[in-house]
Amino acid sequence: TDLDAADSIRTALEAGLAPQVVPNRDPQVPAGRVSRSFPAAGVEVHVGDPVTLSVGTGSAMPAPEVQTLVGLTVIEALERLNKASIRTEIVRVKAKPGVFPGGDTVIAQFPAGPFPLGANGMKLFVSGR
């Protein structure tokens, strides 16, 4: 697939799917790129279904876990990230109504789990305007 992970997460959210990111530590897979998804592209899915994205970490070495921020308000998430000196980008997503909480709620993050933060810090995907 070799798609950008952040773009893939946004596309999944806009389609009403629940993206779950898992690390792929194969050094052949570039960091931040989707190497495969489940279900695979072209398979019929329904609104609210999970989609798992295998994303390259750029290294075979495990990285420290990043606490999940999903479900927090943007203010709460930013307070936690600022305390940890993690640079943050807010990505607003027009998520399907009724699938995710409304308002300024974090509905996905990247990186999530054992991914290196790298120079780009963290992206918070937020439902709302």
N, C-alpha and C positions, 0 to 999 in steps of 0.2 A: 504494500500500500504506500509506504514512504510519504505520508502526509504529515503536515505540521500538527503537533499534538494540540496546541491551543485552538487552531482552526477546527480540528476534529471535535474537540469538546464543545465549542460554540455551536457547531452544526448539529450535534446530538441534542443539546439542550433546546435549540430552536425547534427541533422535530418532536420535542416532548419525551425524549429518551433520557435515561439516567446514566451518564457516563461514569465508569469506574476505571481508573488508571492503574495498571500494574507495571512494575519495572521490568525491562528487558536488559540484562547486563551483558549481552553479547557485544563485544567491542566492535563488531562489524556494523552494528546498528547505530547510526548517528544519534547523538543526544537530542531529545525533543521531537523525534520522528516516530510516527506510528508504524510498527513493523507488521502488526496484524490486529484484527478485531474479531470479537465473537459477540453475536453472530457475525458472520462474514458479510461483506457488502453484497447487496442483492437479495439477502434473505428477508422475508417478510417479518416485520416487528410491529408491535402495537404501542401506542402512547403509554408512557410510564414504564416500559420495559427497560431493563438494564442493558447496557452495551459495554463490553470490556475492551479497553484499548491497551495493547502492549506497546509501551513507549521506551525507546532507547535511553539509557542513562549515560551513554558515552564512555562507560567504564565498567569493568568487571568487579570493581571494589564497591562494597556496600556503603551507603551514605547514611548520615543520621536521619532518623524519622522526623517528619514535620507533622506536628499535631494538626488534626483536622479542624478546619474552621467552618465547615459546612453547617448551616443552620444558625450561625451567629449573624448579628446585624453587621453591616459594614463598619460601623464605629467600633464595635467590640473586636472585630477581627483586626482592624488597623491598630488599635491600642496594643494588642498582643504582638503584632509584627513589628511595630515601632519599638517596643521594649526590647525586642530581639535584634534590632537594627537591620531588619530585612526590608529591602526595597520592594515596593508593591505597586502593581498596576491593576486598576479596577477595569473590568470588561463588562459592560452592561449587555444583557442578553434579553431579547424578546422571547422569553420562554412561553411554551403553551400554557394558556390559562387553566387553572385547576390541577396542574401537575406539580408545580413547585410553589412554595410560599411566595406571596407577593411582597411588595415593599422593597426595602434595601437589605435583602437577606442573601447571604452567600450560599449559592446552590452548587458550586463546584470550585475546585482550586487546582492549580498546576504550578509547580510540581506538588504532588500529594504522595505521602508515603516515603519510601527510601530513595529519594531523588536528590542529586546535588542541585543546589539553587542556582549556581552559576552567576554570570554577570547580570542576567535579566531579573533576578530576584523571584518574586512570586506573582502569579496572576490570580486574581479573585474574580470569579464569574458571578455576577450579581443579577438577580431578577429585578425588573423594574424599568422605569422610564428610559 
